[in-house]
Amino acid sequence: MGAGREVAISLDGVRDKNMMQLKKINTAIFPVRYNDKYYTDAIASGDFTRLAYYSDICVGSIACRLEKKESGAVRVYIMTLGVLAPYRGLGTGTKLLNHVLDLCAKQNVIDIYLHVHTINEEAINFYKKFGFEVTDKISNYYTNITPPDCFVLTKVITQTKKQTVGAV
């Protein structure tokens, strides 16, 4: 056999019963504490917020907020995407982001965006691989980290056409 045993990374939704998993992941990964509105928005986004498990261990998450425009179109804001350091490089972040991008393409989502600390080159390069572009820089965005500036990264979503059964 020779090849190493591949451990599947599975995704699960966030609900009241596993909300503590998301809170623990955020505390371990991010230098900021999130308020109740963050968690309310994360649950309200439904399938757009996911926990990632390596075997049975929760190792990462993506949490989004859906923003409805006057036109009826929806923007997706990635509030957080993170993977515990020992589990990075295994495709977990890619699986989480691809899950959300696939949802965006199937729904009325016009674009997806996020904020990234200006010195987080690893994250900036990660998002650029998926077609995100730096579209803005916000000074003094963060209150308790230095430097306090962030970039806004945005990706315009191309809608996938729904297949019509029986079309000739």
Backbone torsions as a table, in degrees:
resi	resn	phi	psi	omega
1	MET	NA	-48.6	171.5
2	GLY	67.6	-47.4	-176.0
3	ALA	-70.5	143.0	178.6
4	GLY	-66.4	149.3	178.8
5	ARG	-70.1	122.5	-179.7
6	GLU	-83.4	127.5	177.8
7	VAL	-92.6	125.3	-178.2
8	ALA	-73.5	140.3	173.1
9	ILE	-100.1	122.1	-179.0
10	SER	-111.4	152.6	179.2
11	LEU	-113.5	146.9	178.6
12	ASP	-141.0	151.0	178.1
13	GLY	-71.8	162.8	177.3
14	VAL	-102.2	127.0	179.0
15	ARG	-133.7	175.2	178.7
16	ASP	-54.2	-39.8	-174.4
17	LYS	-70.5	-20.8	178.9
18	ASN	-121.5	15.2	179.3
19	MET	-57.3	-34.2	179.9
20	MET	-61.8	-30.1	177.1
21	GLN	-60.2	-46.2	179.4
22	LEU	-63.2	-42.5	-179.9
23	LYS	-62.9	-41.3	-180.0
24	LYS	-67.0	-42.0	178.2
25	ILE	-60.8	-47.9	-179.3
26	ASN	-60.3	-42.8	-179.8
27	THR	-62.6	-38.5	-177.9
28	ALA	-73.7	-30.6	-171.2
29	ILE	-100.5	-42.5	-167.7
30	PHE	-103.0	146.7	-177.8
31	PRO	-83.1	10.2	179.9
32	VAL	-125.9	157.3	176.5
33	ARG	-103.8	137.1	-176.3
34	TYR	-99.3	142.1	-178.1
35	ASN	-85.7	177.3	-177.7
36	ASP	-60.7	-34.1	-179.6
37	LYS	-61.1	-38.8	176.8
38	TYR	-54.5	-49.8	-176.5
39	TYR	-70.8	-34.8	175.5
40	THR	-63.3	-46.4	178.1
41	ASP	-63.0	-39.5	-178.9
42	ALA	-61.6	-46.1	179.6
43	ILE	-68.8	-39.2	-178.5
44	ALA	-64.0	-23.8	-178.6
45	SER	-76.7	-5.5	176.5
46	GLY	61.6	-122.6	-176.0
47	ASP	-64.9	-13.2	-178.0
48	PHE	-78.2	-8.1	175.9
49	THR	-116.4	127.3	-174.7
50	ARG	-140.5	148.8	169.1
51	LEU	-100.7	145.9	178.2
52	ALA	-112.7	134.6	-179.8
53	TYR	-119.6	134.1	172.7
54	TYR	-106.9	114.1	-165.2
55	SER	57.5	-120.0	179.0
56	ASP	-111.3	16.1	-176.8
57	ILE	-100.5	127.7	176.6
58	CYS	-74.3	116.4	-173.3
59	VAL	-119.4	-6.5	-178.5
60	GLY	-171.1	174.4	179.3
61	SER	-161.0	160.6	167.9
62	ILE	-131.4	133.1	179.1
63	ALA	-128.9	126.5	-176.0
64	CYS	-121.2	162.1	172.4
65	ARG	-125.8	134.8	177.6
66	LEU	-94.6	131.7	-178.8
67	GLU	-120.7	114.2	-178.2
68	LYS	-84.4	131.0	176.9
69	LYS	-91.1	163.2	179.1
70	GLU	-58.2	-32.1	-179.2
71	SER	-70.5	-10.1	-176.3
72	GLY	97.3	-15.7	178.0
73	ALA	-70.0	160.6	-177.5
74	VAL	-120.5	137.7	169.7
75	ARG	-105.9	147.0	175.4
76	VAL	-111.7	128.4	176.1
77	TYR	-108.6	120.8	175.8
78	ILE	-82.1	106.8	179.5
79	MET	-72.5	-44.9	177.9
80	THR	-149.9	146.7	169.6
81	LEU	-144.2	117.7	-177.6
82	GLY	-151.9	152.5	178.0
83	VAL	-134.8	135.8	177.7
84	LEU	-56.6	138.4	-173.4
85	ALA	-49.2	-45.7	-178.0
86	PRO	-65.4	-14.8	-176.0
87	TYR	-108.3	6.6	177.9
88	ARG	-74.1	152.7	179.0
89	GLY	86.5	5.1	-179.8
90	LEU	-103.9	2.7	179.2
91	GLY	93.7	6.5	-177.7
92	THR	-66.5	-49.1	179.2
93	GLY	-61.7	-39.8	177.7
94	THR	-62.1	-44.2	-179.2
95	LYS	-64.1	-42.2	179.0
96	LEU	-63.1	-48.3	-178.1
97	LEU	-67.0	-42.2	178.6
98	ASN	-61.7	-36.5	177.3
99	HIS	-57.8	-48.3	-178.2
100	VAL	-69.2	-41.4	179.4
101	LEU	-62.6	-39.0	177.3
102	ASP	-63.2	-42.9	177.1
103	LEU	-61.1	-42.9	-179.6
104	CYS	-59.5	-43.0	-177.3
105	ALA	-67.0	-27.0	-177.7
106	LYS	-89.8	-12.1	-176.5
107	GLN	-118.8	179.0	-176.4
108	ASN	-81.0	57.4	-178.5
109	VAL	-103.6	125.8	-178.2
110	ILE	-87.2	-36.6	176.9
111	ASP	-159.5	169.6	-179.7
112	ILE	-134.3	138.8	-176.9
113	TYR	-146.8	168.2	-179.1
114	LEU	-161.1	167.3	174.5
115	HIS	-108.7	139.2	177.6
116	VAL	-133.0	135.1	175.6
117	HIS	-55.2	132.6	-173.3
118	THR	-59.1	-23.9	-179.5
119	ILE	-96.5	4.6	-179.6
120	ASN	-89.6	73.0	-175.8
121	GLU	-62.6	-34.2	179.5
122	GLU	-60.3	-46.3	179.7
123	ALA	-68.0	-42.4	-179.8
124	ILE	-59.5	-46.1	179.5
125	ASN	-66.1	-37.1	177.7
126	PHE	-59.0	-50.4	-177.9
127	TYR	-67.5	-35.3	179.1
128	LYS	-62.2	-32.1	177.3
129	LYS	-62.3	-23.1	-179.1
130	PHE	-100.0	10.4	176.0
131	GLY	92.0	8.8	175.4
132	PHE	-76.2	147.1	177.1
133	GLU	-126.8	146.9	174.9
134	VAL	-71.1	119.9	-176.6
135	THR	-114.2	-8.9	-179.5
136	ASP	-166.9	160.6	171.9
137	LYS	-128.5	130.1	-179.9
138	ILE	-113.6	120.5	177.5
139	SER	-79.6	145.9	176.5
140	ASN	55.3	38.4	178.4
141	TYR	-72.3	-43.8	-178.5
142	TYR	-93.2	145.7	-177.7
143	THR	-98.0	-25.5	-174.0
144	ASN	-126.8	20.3	173.2
145	ILE	-131.2	153.2	-176.6
146	THR	-119.9	135.2	-8.4
147	PRO	-69.0	158.0	-174.4
148	PRO	-85.7	11.3	-172.7
149	ASP	-95.9	154.8	176.7
150	CYS	-137.0	160.9	169.7
151	PHE	-102.0	148.9	169.5
152	VAL	-100.2	123.9	176.2
153	LEU	-110.1	133.1	-175.0
154	THR	-132.2	146.4	173.6
155	LYS	-133.2	125.4	175.0
156	VAL	-77.8	136.2	-176.0
157	ILE	-96.1	129.5	173.5
158	THR	-94.5	121.6	-177.6
159	GLN	-72.8	137.7	173.9
160	THR	-89.8	135.3	-179.5
161	LYS	-74.4	137.8	177.1
162	LYS	-72.9	134.8	178.4
163	GLN	-70.6	134.4	176.5
164	THR	-100.0	124.8	-179.3
165	VAL	-76.5	134.2	177.0
166	GLY	82.3	6.5	179.4
167	ALA	-70.1	145.3	-178.6
168	VAL	-102.5	NA	NA
